[in-house]
Amino acid sequence: MLDHVIITAKDLDRSIAFYETALKPLGIVHALDYDGKNGPEGHPDLKGFGRDGRAFFWLKQGDADARAAHTGFVAKSEADVKAFYEAAMAAGATDNGKPAARLYYDPRNYAANVFDPDGYSLEAVYKSWQHRPA
């Protein structure tokens, strides 16, 4: 399990606006800003996104390298996957796979894929077993 991911954004304000819109259907919000001056020397400022009081996806200003990361966000339903896709596209994403079953990965996998404004690969994934009682 991961605690956090940090990606660089060429235009930080544009990326903040994009992620505020694209991640809203997944219940992920712009939750916290970290002032790098409070950390060790040279630590960058960070813009944190998360849910339930916990930031786990961070942006920092810099040279974006879209080849460096693919991020998959957990969705709670197929409807949330579709809402993520529609919100991301409305916020300026590029299509990389419309909402659909991705049975070649897992027989319970339903996902949508987009590229953010810097070209990073993003995915919203719902696996039907996620919320079934044990």
CNS distance restraints for C-alpha pairs under 8 A (distance, minus, plus):
assign (resid   3 and name CA) (resid  56 and name CA) 6.13 0.50 0.50
assign (resid   4 and name CA) (resid  55 and name CA) 7.59 0.50 0.50
assign (resid   4 and name CA) (resid  56 and name CA) 4.22 0.50 0.50
assign (resid   4 and name CA) (resid  57 and name CA) 5.67 0.50 0.50
assign (resid   4 and name CA) (resid  58 and name CA) 7.35 0.50 0.50
assign (resid   5 and name CA) (resid  56 and name CA) 6.30 0.50 0.50
assign (resid   5 and name CA) (resid  57 and name CA) 5.06 0.50 0.50
assign (resid   5 and name CA) (resid  58 and name CA) 6.01 0.50 0.50
assign (resid   6 and name CA) (resid  57 and name CA) 6.14 0.50 0.50
assign (resid   6 and name CA) (resid  58 and name CA) 4.54 0.50 0.50
assign (resid   6 and name CA) (resid  59 and name CA) 5.61 0.50 0.50
assign (resid   6 and name CA) (resid  60 and name CA) 7.06 0.50 0.50
assign (resid   7 and name CA) (resid  58 and name CA) 6.44 0.50 0.50
assign (resid   7 and name CA) (resid  59 and name CA) 5.23 0.50 0.50
assign (resid   7 and name CA) (resid  60 and name CA) 6.33 0.50 0.50
assign (resid   7 and name CA) (resid  64 and name CA) 7.60 0.50 0.50
assign (resid   7 and name CA) (resid  69 and name CA) 7.68 0.50 0.50
assign (resid   8 and name CA) (resid  59 and name CA) 5.73 0.50 0.50
assign (resid   8 and name CA) (resid  60 and name CA) 4.82 0.50 0.50
assign (resid   8 and name CA) (resid  61 and name CA) 5.49 0.50 0.50
assign (resid   8 and name CA) (resid  62 and name CA) 5.13 0.50 0.50
assign (resid   8 and name CA) (resid  63 and name CA) 6.24 0.50 0.50
assign (resid   8 and name CA) (resid  64 and name CA) 5.08 0.50 0.50
assign (resid   8 and name CA) (resid  65 and name CA) 7.48 0.50 0.50
assign (resid   9 and name CA) (resid  15 and name CA) 6.52 0.50 0.50
assign (resid   9 and name CA) (resid  59 and name CA) 6.50 0.50 0.50
assign (resid   9 and name CA) (resid  60 and name CA) 6.00 0.50 0.50
assign (resid   9 and name CA) (resid  61 and name CA) 5.09 0.50 0.50
assign (resid   9 and name CA) (resid  62 and name CA) 5.53 0.50 0.50
assign (resid   9 and name CA) (resid  63 and name CA) 6.47 0.50 0.50
assign (resid   9 and name CA) (resid  64 and name CA) 5.16 0.50 0.50
assign (resid   9 and name CA) (resid 118 and name CA) 6.66 0.50 0.50
assign (resid  10 and name CA) (resid  61 and name CA) 6.12 0.50 0.50
assign (resid  10 and name CA) (resid  62 and name CA) 5.43 0.50 0.50
assign (resid  10 and name CA) (resid  63 and name CA) 5.43 0.50 0.50
assign (resid  10 and name CA) (resid  64 and name CA) 5.47 0.50 0.50
assign (resid  10 and name CA) (resid 118 and name CA) 6.87 0.50 0.50
assign (resid  11 and name CA) (resid  15 and name CA) 6.27 0.50 0.50
assign (resid  11 and name CA) (resid  61 and name CA) 6.95 0.50 0.50
assign (resid  12 and name CA) (resid  16 and name CA) 6.07 0.50 0.50
assign (resid  12 and name CA) (resid  59 and name CA) 7.43 0.50 0.50
assign (resid  12 and name CA) (resid  60 and name CA) 6.94 0.50 0.50
assign (resid  12 and name CA) (resid  61 and name CA) 5.57 0.50 0.50
assign (resid  13 and name CA) (resid  17 and name CA) 6.29 0.50 0.50
assign (resid  14 and name CA) (resid  18 and name CA) 6.16 0.50 0.50
assign (resid  14 and name CA) (resid 117 and name CA) 7.94 0.50 0.50
assign (resid  15 and name CA) (resid  19 and name CA) 6.08 0.50 0.50
assign (resid  15 and name CA) (resid  59 and name CA) 7.99 0.50 0.50
assign (resid  15 and name CA) (resid 116 and name CA) 7.97 0.50 0.50
assign (resid  15 and name CA) (resid 117 and name CA) 6.98 0.50 0.50
assign (resid  16 and name CA) (resid  20 and name CA) 6.00 0.50 0.50
assign (resid  16 and name CA) (resid  30 and name CA) 7.78 0.50 0.50
assign (resid  16 and name CA) (resid  47 and name CA) 7.68 0.50 0.50
assign (resid  16 and name CA) (resid  59 and name CA) 7.85 0.50 0.50
assign (resid  17 and name CA) (resid  21 and name CA) 6.44 0.50 0.50
assign (resid  17 and name CA) (resid  91 and name CA) 7.87 0.50 0.50
assign (resid  18 and name CA) (resid  22 and name CA) 5.99 0.50 0.50
assign (resid  18 and name CA) (resid  88 and name CA) 7.16 0.50 0.50
assign (resid  18 and name CA) (resid  91 and name CA) 5.41 0.50 0.50
assign (resid  18 and name CA) (resid  92 and name CA) 7.12 0.50 0.50
assign (resid  18 and name CA) (resid 116 and name CA) 7.64 0.50 0.50
assign (resid  18 and name CA) (resid 117 and name CA) 7.75 0.50 0.50
assign (resid  19 and name CA) (resid  23 and name CA) 5.54 0.50 0.50
assign (resid  19 and name CA) (resid  24 and name CA) 7.86 0.50 0.50
assign (resid  19 and name CA) (resid  30 and name CA) 7.92 0.50 0.50
assign (resid  19 and name CA) (resid  88 and name CA) 7.83 0.50 0.50
assign (resid  20 and name CA) (resid  24 and name CA) 6.10 0.50 0.50
assign (resid  20 and name CA) (resid  28 and name CA) 8.00 0.50 0.50
assign (resid  20 and name CA) (resid  29 and name CA) 6.09 0.50 0.50
assign (resid  20 and name CA) (resid  30 and name CA) 6.09 0.50 0.50
assign (resid  21 and name CA) (resid  87 and name CA) 6.02 0.50 0.50
assign (resid  21 and name CA) (resid  88 and name CA) 6.66 0.50 0.50
assign (resid  21 and name CA) (resid  91 and name CA) 6.33 0.50 0.50
assign (resid  22 and name CA) (resid  84 and name CA) 5.69 0.50 0.50
assign (resid  22 and name CA) (resid  85 and name CA) 7.43 0.50 0.50
assign (resid  22 and name CA) (resid  87 and name CA) 4.87 0.50 0.50
assign (resid  22 and name CA) (resid  88 and name CA) 4.16 0.50 0.50
assign (resid  22 and name CA) (resid  89 and name CA) 7.86 0.50 0.50
assign (resid  22 and name CA) (resid  91 and name CA) 6.65 0.50 0.50
assign (resid  23 and name CA) (resid  27 and name CA) 6.70 0.50 0.50
assign (resid  23 and name CA) (resid  28 and name CA) 5.23 0.50 0.50
assign (resid  23 and name CA) (resid  29 and name CA) 6.69 0.50 0.50
assign (resid  23 and name CA) (resid  84 and name CA) 6.34 0.50 0.50
assign (resid  23 and name CA) (resid  87 and name CA) 7.81 0.50 0.50
assign (resid  23 and name CA) (resid  88 and name CA) 7.65 0.50 0.50
assign (resid  24 and name CA) (resid  28 and name CA) 5.38 0.50 0.50
assign (resid  24 and name CA) (resid  29 and name CA) 6.00 0.50 0.50
assign (resid  24 and name CA) (resid  84 and name CA) 7.46 0.50 0.50
assign (resid  25 and name CA) (resid  80 and name CA) 5.92 0.50 0.50
assign (resid  25 and name CA) (resid  83 and name CA) 5.73 0.50 0.50
assign (resid  25 and name CA) (resid  84 and name CA) 5.38 0.50 0.50
assign (resid  25 and name CA) (resid  87 and name CA) 7.51 0.50 0.50
assign (resid  26 and name CA) (resid  73 and name CA) 7.92 0.50 0.50
assign (resid  26 and name CA) (resid  74 and name CA) 7.49 0.50 0.50
assign (resid  26 and name CA) (resid  75 and name CA) 5.74 0.50 0.50
assign (resid  26 and name CA) (resid  76 and name CA) 7.40 0.50 0.50
assign (resid  26 and name CA) (resid  80 and name CA) 6.14 0.50 0.50
assign (resid  26 and name CA) (resid  81 and name CA) 7.80 0.50 0.50
assign (resid  26 and name CA) (resid  84 and name CA) 6.64 0.50 0.50
assign (resid  27 and name CA) (resid  51 and name CA) 6.31 0.50 0.50
assign (resid  28 and name CA) (resid  49 and name CA) 6.30 0.50 0.50
assign (resid  28 and name CA) (resid  50 and name CA) 4.89 0.50 0.50
assign (resid  28 and name CA) (resid  51 and name CA) 5.01 0.50 0.50
assign (resid  29 and name CA) (resid  49 and name CA) 5.28 0.50 0.50
assign (resid  29 and name CA) (resid  50 and name CA) 5.52 0.50 0.50
assign (resid  29 and name CA) (resid  51 and name CA) 6.32 0.50 0.50
assign (resid  30 and name CA) (resid  47 and name CA) 7.38 0.50 0.50
assign (resid  30 and name CA) (resid  48 and name CA) 5.94 0.50 0.50
assign (resid  30 and name CA) (resid  49 and name CA) 4.37 0.50 0.50
assign (resid  30 and name CA) (resid  50 and name CA) 6.68 0.50 0.50
assign (resid  31 and name CA) (resid  48 and name CA) 5.74 0.50 0.50
assign (resid  31 and name CA) (resid  49 and name CA) 5.10 0.50 0.50
assign (resid  31 and name CA) (resid  50 and name CA) 5.97 0.50 0.50
assign (resid  31 and name CA) (resid  51 and name CA) 7.49 0.50 0.50
assign (resid  31 and name CA) (resid  53 and name CA) 7.52 0.50 0.50
assign (resid  31 and name CA) (resid  54 and name CA) 7.77 0.50 0.50
assign (resid  31 and name CA) (resid  55 and name CA) 6.35 0.50 0.50
assign (resid  32 and name CA) (resid  47 and name CA) 6.23 0.50 0.50
assign (resid  32 and name CA) (resid  48 and name CA) 4.83 0.50 0.50
assign (resid  32 and name CA) (resid  49 and name CA) 6.70 0.50 0.50
assign (resid  32 and name CA) (resid  55 and name CA) 6.82 0.50 0.50
assign (resid  33 and name CA) (resid  45 and name CA) 7.54 0.50 0.50
assign (resid  33 and name CA) (resid  46 and name CA) 5.79 0.50 0.50
assign (resid  33 and name CA) (resid  47 and name CA) 4.60 0.50 0.50
assign (resid  33 and name CA) (resid  48 and name CA) 5.72 0.50 0.50
assign (resid  34 and name CA) (resid  38 and name CA) 7.98 0.50 0.50
assign (resid  34 and name CA) (resid  45 and name CA) 5.61 0.50 0.50
assign (resid  34 and name CA) (resid  46 and name CA) 4.96 0.50 0.50
assign (resid  34 and name CA) (resid  47 and name CA) 6.35 0.50 0.50
assign (resid  34 and name CA) (resid  48 and name CA) 7.46 0.50 0.50
assign (resid  35 and name CA) (resid  39 and name CA) 7.73 0.50 0.50
assign (resid  35 and name CA) (resid  44 and name CA) 7.46 0.50 0.50
assign (resid  35 and name CA) (resid  45 and name CA) 4.86 0.50 0.50
assign (resid  35 and name CA) (resid  46 and name CA) 6.74 0.50 0.50
assign (resid  36 and name CA) (resid  40 and name CA) 7.69 0.50 0.50
assign (resid  36 and name CA) (resid  42 and name CA) 7.39 0.50 0.50
assign (resid  36 and name CA) (resid  43 and name CA) 4.86 0.50 0.50
assign (resid  36 and name CA) (resid  44 and name CA) 4.70 0.50 0.50
assign (resid  36 and name CA) (resid  45 and name CA) 4.32 0.50 0.50
assign (resid  36 and name CA) (resid  46 and name CA) 7.11 0.50 0.50
assign (resid  37 and name CA) (resid  41 and name CA) 7.29 0.50 0.50
assign (resid  37 and name CA) (resid  42 and name CA) 7.91 0.50 0.50
assign (resid  37 and name CA) (resid  43 and name CA) 6.96 0.50 0.50
assign (resid  37 and name CA) (resid  44 and name CA) 7.86 0.50 0.50
assign (resid  37 and name CA) (resid  45 and name CA) 7.68 0.50 0.50
assign (resid  39 and name CA) (resid  43 and name CA) 5.91 0.50 0.50
assign (resid  44 and name CA) (resid  60 and name CA) 6.72 0.50 0.50
assign (resid  44 and name CA) (resid  61 and name CA) 7.86 0.50 0.50
assign (resid  45 and name CA) (resid  60 and name CA) 6.28 0.50 0.50
assign (resid  45 and name CA) (resid  61 and name CA) 7.75 0.50 0.50
assign (resid  46 and name CA) (resid  58 and name CA) 6.11 0.50 0.50
assign (resid  46 and name CA) (resid  59 and name CA) 5.58 0.50 0.50
assign (resid  46 and name CA) (resid  60 and name CA) 5.01 0.50 0.50
assign (resid  46 and name CA) (resid  61 and name CA) 7.99 0.50 0.50
assign (resid  47 and name CA) (resid  58 and name CA) 5.39 0.50 0.50
assign (resid  47 and name CA) (resid  59 and name CA) 5.06 0.50 0.50
assign (resid  47 and name CA) (resid  60 and name CA) 6.54 0.50 0.50
assign (resid  48 and name CA) (resid  55 and name CA) 5.44 0.50 0.50
assign (resid  48 and name CA) (resid  56 and name CA) 6.79 0.50 0.50
assign (resid  48 and name CA) (resid  57 and name CA) 5.76 0.50 0.50
assign (resid  48 and name CA) (resid  58 and name CA) 4.41 0.50 0.50
assign (resid  48 and name CA) (resid  59 and name CA) 6.55 0.50 0.50
assign (resid  49 and name CA) (resid  55 and name CA) 5.05 0.50 0.50
assign (resid  49 and name CA) (resid  56 and name CA) 6.21 0.50 0.50
assign (resid  49 and name CA) (resid  57 and name CA) 5.11 0.50 0.50
assign (resid  49 and name CA) (resid  58 and name CA) 6.12 0.50 0.50
assign (resid  50 and name CA) (resid  54 and name CA) 5.41 0.50 0.50
assign (resid  50 and name CA) (resid  55 and name CA) 4.02 0.50 0.50
assign (resid  50 and name CA) (resid  56 and name CA) 5.47 0.50 0.50
assign (resid  50 and name CA) (resid  57 and name CA) 6.39 0.50 0.50
assign (resid  51 and name CA) (resid  55 and name CA) 6.61 0.50 0.50
assign (resid  64 and name CA) (resid 118 and name CA) 6.32 0.50 0.50
assign (resid  65 and name CA) (resid  69 and name CA) 8.00 0.50 0.50
assign (resid  65 and name CA) (resid 118 and name CA) 7.80 0.50 0.50
assign (resid  65 and name CA) (resid 119 and name CA) 7.98 0.50 0.50
assign (resid  65 and name CA) (resid 120 and name CA) 7.68 0.50 0.50
assign (resid  66 and name CA) (resid 118 and name CA) 6.49 0.50 0.50
assign (resid  66 and name CA) (resid 119 and name CA) 5.10 0.50 0.50
assign (resid  66 and name CA) (resid 120 and name CA) 4.35 0.50 0.50
assign (resid  66 and name CA) (resid 121 and name CA) 7.11 0.50 0.50
assign (resid  67 and name CA) (resid 120 and name CA) 7.11 0.50 0.50
assign (resid  69 and name CA) (resid 120 and name CA) 6.59 0.50 0.50
assign (resid  69 and name CA) (resid 121 and name CA) 6.97 0.50 0.50
assign (resid  70 and name CA) (resid 120 and name CA) 6.50 0.50 0.50
assign (resid  70 and name CA) (resid 121 and name CA) 4.81 0.50 0.50
assign (resid  70 and name CA) (resid 122 and name CA) 5.90 0.50 0.50
assign (resid  70 and name CA) (resid 123 and name CA) 7.83 0.50 0.50
assign (resid  71 and name CA) (resid 121 and name CA) 6.46 0.50 0.50
assign (resid  71 and name CA) (resid 122 and name CA) 5.02 0.50 0.50
assign (resid  71 and name CA) (resid 123 and name CA) 6.25 0.50 0.50
assign (resid  72 and name CA) (resid 122 and name CA) 5.85 0.50 0.50
assign (resid  72 and name CA) (resid 123 and name CA) 4.49 0.50 0.50
assign (resid  72 and name CA) (resid 124 and name CA) 5.67 0.50 0.50
assign (resid  72 and name CA) (resid 125 and name CA) 6.63 0.50 0.50
assign (resid  73 and name CA) (resid 122 and name CA) 7.69 0.50 0.50
assign (resid  73 and name CA) (resid 123 and name CA) 6.04 0.50 0.50
assign (resid  73 and name CA) (resid 124 and name CA) 4.80 0.50 0.50
assign (resid  73 and name CA) (resid 125 and name CA) 6.15 0.50 0.50
assign (resid  74 and name CA) (resid 124 and name CA) 5.91 0.50 0.50
assign (resid  74 and name CA) (resid 125 and name CA) 5.22 0.50 0.50
assign (resid  74 and name CA) (resid 126 and name CA) 6.19 0.50 0.50
assign (resid  75 and name CA) (resid  80 and name CA) 5.80 0.50 0.50
assign (resid  75 and name CA) (resid  81 and name CA) 5.99 0.50 0.50
assign (resid  75 and name CA) (resid 124 and name CA) 5.90 0.50 0.50
assign (resid  75 and name CA) (resid 125 and name CA) 5.41 0.50 0.50
assign (resid  75 and name CA) (resid 126 and name CA) 4.94 0.50 0.50
assign (resid  76 and name CA) (resid  80 and name CA) 6.32 0.50 0.50
assign (resid  76 and name CA) (resid 126 and name CA) 6.09 0.50 0.50
assign (resid  76 and name CA) (resid 130 and name CA) 7.81 0.50 0.50
assign (resid  76 and name CA) (resid 131 and name CA) 7.82 0.50 0.50
assign (resid  77 and name CA) (resid  81 and name CA) 6.56 0.50 0.50
assign (resid  77 and name CA) (resid 126 and name CA) 5.71 0.50 0.50
assign (resid  77 and name CA) (resid 128 and name CA) 7.80 0.50 0.50
assign (resid  78 and name CA) (resid  82 and name CA) 6.36 0.50 0.50
assign (resid  78 and name CA) (resid 110 and name CA) 6.57 0.50 0.50
assign (resid  78 and name CA) (resid 111 and name CA) 7.74 0.50 0.50
assign (resid  78 and name CA) (resid 126 and name CA) 6.17 0.50 0.50
assign (resid  79 and name CA) (resid  83 and name CA) 6.12 0.50 0.50
assign (resid  80 and name CA) (resid  84 and name CA) 6.00 0.50 0.50
assign (resid  81 and name CA) (resid  85 and name CA) 6.27 0.50 0.50
assign (resid  81 and name CA) (resid  99 and name CA) 6.61 0.50 0.50
assign (resid  81 and name CA) (resid 110 and name CA) 7.68 0.50 0.50
assign (resid  81 and name CA) (resid 111 and name CA) 6.16 0.50 0.50
assign (resid  81 and name CA) (resid 112 and name CA) 6.24 0.50 0.50
assign (resid  81 and name CA) (resid 124 and name CA) 5.52 0.50 0.50
assign (resid  81 and name CA) (resid 125 and name CA) 6.53 0.50 0.50
assign (resid  81 and name CA) (resid 126 and name CA) 6.91 0.50 0.50
assign (resid  82 and name CA) (resid  86 and name CA) 6.20 0.50 0.50
assign (resid  82 and name CA) (resid  99 and name CA) 5.78 0.50 0.50
assign (resid  82 and name CA) (resid 112 and name CA) 7.19 0.50 0.50
assign (resid  83 and name CA) (resid  87 and name CA) 5.98 0.50 0.50
assign (resid  84 and name CA) (resid  88 and name CA) 5.92 0.50 0.50
assign (resid  84 and name CA) (resid 112 and name CA) 7.99 0.50 0.50
assign (resid  84 and name CA) (resid 124 and name CA) 6.88 0.50 0.50
assign (resid  85 and name CA) (resid  89 and name CA) 6.08 0.50 0.50
assign (resid  85 and name CA) (resid  98 and name CA) 7.28 0.50 0.50
assign (resid  85 and name CA) (resid  99 and name CA) 7.05 0.50 0.50
assign (resid  85 and name CA) (resid 112 and name CA) 6.17 0.50 0.50
assign (resid  85 and name CA) (resid 113 and name CA) 7.28 0.50 0.50
assign (resid  85 and name CA) (resid 114 and name CA) 7.24 0.50 0.50
assign (resid  85 and name CA) (resid 124 and name CA) 7.80 0.50 0.50
assign (resid  86 and name CA) (resid  90 and name CA) 6.11 0.50 0.50
assign (resid  87 and name CA) (resid  91 and name CA) 6.13 0.50 0.50
assign (resid  88 and name CA) (resid  92 and name CA) 6.44 0.50 0.50
assign (resid  88 and name CA) (resid  93 and name CA) 5.33 0.50 0.50
assign (resid  88 and name CA) (resid 114 and name CA) 7.39 0.50 0.50
assign (resid  88 and name CA) (resid 116 and name CA) 7.86 0.50 0.50
assign (resid  89 and name CA) (resid  93 and name CA) 4.56 0.50 0.50
assign (resid  89 and name CA) (resid  94 and name CA) 6.46 0.50 0.50
assign (resid  89 and name CA) (resid  95 and name CA) 7.15 0.50 0.50
assign (resid  89 and name CA) (resid 114 and name CA) 7.74 0.50 0.50
assign (resid  92 and name CA) (resid 116 and name CA) 7.35 0.50 0.50
assign (resid  92 and name CA) (resid 117 and name CA) 6.61 0.50 0.50
assign (resid  93 and name CA) (resid 114 and name CA) 6.04 0.50 0.50
assign (resid  93 and name CA) (resid 115 and name CA) 5.49 0.50 0.50
assign (resid  93 and name CA) (resid 116 and name CA) 4.93 0.50 0.50
assign (resid  93 and name CA) (resid 117 and name CA) 6.03 0.50 0.50
assign (resid  94 and name CA) (resid 114 and name CA) 5.53 0.50 0.50
assign (resid  94 and name CA) (resid 115 and name CA) 5.05 0.50 0.50
assign (resid  94 and name CA) (resid 116 and name CA) 6.75 0.50 0.50
assign (resid  94 and name CA) (resid 117 and name CA) 7.77 0.50 0.50
assign (resid  95 and name CA) (resid 113 and name CA) 6.69 0.50 0.50
assign (resid  95 and name CA) (resid 114 and name CA) 4.75 0.50 0.50
assign (resid  95 and name CA) (resid 115 and name CA) 6.49 0.50 0.50
assign (resid  96 and name CA) (resid 112 and name CA) 7.72 0.50 0.50
assign (resid  96 and name CA) (resid 113 and name CA) 4.88 0.50 0.50
assign (resid  96 and name CA) (resid 114 and name CA) 4.56 0.50 0.50
assign (resid  96 and name CA) (resid 115 and name CA) 6.40 0.50 0.50
assign (resid  96 and name CA) (resid 121 and name CA) 7.96 0.50 0.50
assign (resid  97 and name CA) (resid 112 and name CA) 5.56 0.50 0.50
assign (resid  97 and name CA) (resid 113 and name CA) 4.73 0.50 0.50
assign (resid  97 and name CA) (resid 114 and name CA) 6.61 0.50 0.50
assign (resid  98 and name CA) (resid 111 and name CA) 7.88 0.50 0.50
assign (resid  98 and name CA) (resid 112 and name CA) 5.17 0.50 0.50
assign (resid  98 and name CA) (resid 113 and name CA) 6.46 0.50 0.50
assign (resid  99 and name CA) (resid 110 and name CA) 7.07 0.50 0.50
assign (resid  99 and name CA) (resid 111 and name CA) 5.40 0.50 0.50
assign (resid  99 and name CA) (resid 112 and name CA) 4.19 0.50 0.50
assign (resid  99 and name CA) (resid 113 and name CA) 7.45 0.50 0.50
assign (resid 100 and name CA) (resid 110 and name CA) 5.53 0.50 0.50
assign (resid 100 and name CA) (resid 111 and name CA) 5.74 0.50 0.50
assign (resid 100 and name CA) (resid 112 and name CA) 6.58 0.50 0.50
assign (resid 101 and name CA) (resid 108 and name CA) 7.74 0.50 0.50
assign (resid 101 and name CA) (resid 109 and name CA) 5.76 0.50 0.50
assign (resid 101 and name CA) (resid 110 and name CA) 4.17 0.50 0.50
assign (resid 101 and name CA) (resid 111 and name CA) 6.32 0.50 0.50
assign (resid 102 and name CA) (resid 106 and name CA) 6.78 0.50 0.50
assign (resid 102 and name CA) (resid 107 and name CA) 7.42 0.50 0.50
assign (resid 102 and name CA) (resid 108 and name CA) 7.98 0.50 0.50
assign (resid 102 and name CA) (resid 109 and name CA) 5.31 0.50 0.50
assign (resid 102 and name CA) (resid 110 and name CA) 5.59 0.50 0.50
assign (resid 102 and name CA) (resid 111 and name CA) 6.58 0.50 0.50
assign (resid 103 and name CA) (resid 107 and name CA) 4.59 0.50 0.50
assign (resid 103 and name CA) (resid 108 and name CA) 6.84 0.50 0.50
assign (resid 103 and name CA) (resid 109 and name CA) 6.04 0.50 0.50
assign (resid 103 and name CA) (resid 110 and name CA) 7.85 0.50 0.50
assign (resid 105 and name CA) (resid 109 and name CA) 6.82 0.50 0.50
assign (resid 108 and name CA) (resid 126 and name CA) 7.93 0.50 0.50
assign (resid 108 and name CA) (resid 127 and name CA) 5.03 0.50 0.50
assign (resid 108 and name CA) (resid 128 and name CA) 5.23 0.50 0.50
assign (resid 108 and name CA) (resid 129 and name CA) 6.95 0.50 0.50
assign (resid 109 and name CA) (resid 125 and name CA) 6.86 0.50 0.50
assign (resid 109 and name CA) (resid 126 and name CA) 6.03 0.50 0.50
assign (resid 109 and name CA) (resid 127 and name CA) 4.70 0.50 0.50
assign (resid 109 and name CA) (resid 128 and name CA) 6.95 0.50 0.50
assign (resid 110 and name CA) (resid 125 and name CA) 5.82 0.50 0.50
assign (resid 110 and name CA) (resid 126 and name CA) 5.20 0.50 0.50
assign (resid 110 and name CA) (resid 127 and name CA) 6.24 0.50 0.50
assign (resid 111 and name CA) (resid 123 and name CA) 6.68 0.50 0.50
assign (resid 111 and name CA) (resid 124 and name CA) 5.47 0.50 0.50
assign (resid 111 and name CA) (resid 125 and name CA) 4.41 0.50 0.50
assign (resid 111 and name CA) (resid 126 and name CA) 6.20 0.50 0.50
assign (resid 112 and name CA) (resid 123 and name CA) 5.58 0.50 0.50
assign (resid 112 and name CA) (resid 124 and name CA) 5.52 0.50 0.50
assign (resid 112 and name CA) (resid 125 and name CA) 6.89 0.50 0.50
assign (resid 113 and name CA) (resid 121 and name CA) 7.09 0.50 0.50
assign (resid 113 and name CA) (resid 122 and name CA) 5.66 0.50 0.50
assign (resid 113 and name CA) (resid 123 and name CA) 4.43 0.50 0.50
assign (resid 113 and name CA) (resid 124 and name CA) 6.73 0.50 0.50
assign (resid 114 and name CA) (resid 121 and name CA) 6.00 0.50 0.50
assign (resid 114 and name CA) (resid 122 and name CA) 5.34 0.50 0.50
assign (resid 114 and name CA) (resid 123 and name CA) 6.46 0.50 0.50
assign (resid 115 and name CA) (resid 119 and name CA) 4.96 0.50 0.50
assign (resid 115 and name CA) (resid 120 and name CA) 5.21 0.50 0.50
assign (resid 115 and name CA) (resid 121 and name CA) 4.70 0.50 0.50
assign (resid 115 and name CA) (resid 122 and name CA) 5.94 0.50 0.50
assign (resid 116 and name CA) (resid 120 and name CA) 5.28 0.50 0.50
assign (resid 116 and name CA) (resid 121 and name CA) 6.71 0.50 0.50
assign (resid 116 and name CA) (resid 122 and name CA) 7.04 0.50 0.50
assign (resid 126 and name CA) (resid 130 and name CA) 7.51 0.50 0.50
assign (resid 128 and name CA) (resid 132 and name CA) 7.54 0.50 0.50
